[in-house]
Amino acid sequence: MSFAILGSGAIGRALATQFARKRIDVMVANRRGPKSLADFAKDLGQNITAVSVQDALRADVVVLAIPFDSVPEAVRGSQWAGRIAVDATNAIQFPSFTPKDLGGRMSTDVVAEAIPGARVVKAFNTLPAAVLAADPAQHGGRRVIFLSGNEKGANAEIAAVIERLGFAAIDLGKIGEGGRLQQFGGPFAALDLTRHGP
């Protein structure tokens, strides 16, 4: 299974750090091109490969770690055919830093419209970047990553990736249910929990 992170900002770097920590190969892309990521890849090690956006969008699992409003343009023309897109975005209204008014719609449903054919899972969006980048092993347990999605198989695959990265995965169910807890402004936003035991 191939992995890519679209975005090299704070969240993209935090996730790349976790892949590098576990020596899992991952491609990283941004709109400025692979050359702009040379130092990024060098800093994090040999498991990080800088690629074009087009190459990143062909991975089996693509994490969207870019601003919410940038998703449609970033993925325009990509073909998904059942591959997984992980929505790590948050729909934030700037400069007020409040939840963006989507007319009652879930932010991940808006993202999913931009990537027809993808199996979309919401994950990696509730923790601040500095916390997400830290060692998942905390206080004798593992830091929790919430996920939600409308396709159980995709949820299970991303839960396995989360566990492989050293976190504890908690599947909240479908986007319209558990995803409401997880989106920006929801009760699980910025909730930093640790799971003890299996």
Buried (B, 14 or more C-beta within 10 A) or exposed (E): EBBBBBBBEBBBBBBBBBBBBEEBEBBBBBEEEBEEBEEBBEEBEEBBBBBEBEBBBBBEBBBBBBBBEBBEEBBEEBEBEEBBBBBBBBBBEEEEEEBBEEEEEBBBBBBBEBBEEBBBBBBBBBBBBEBBBBEBEBEEBBBBBBBBBBBEEBBBBBBEBBBEBBBBBBBBBBBEEBBBBBBBBBEBBEEEBBBEEE
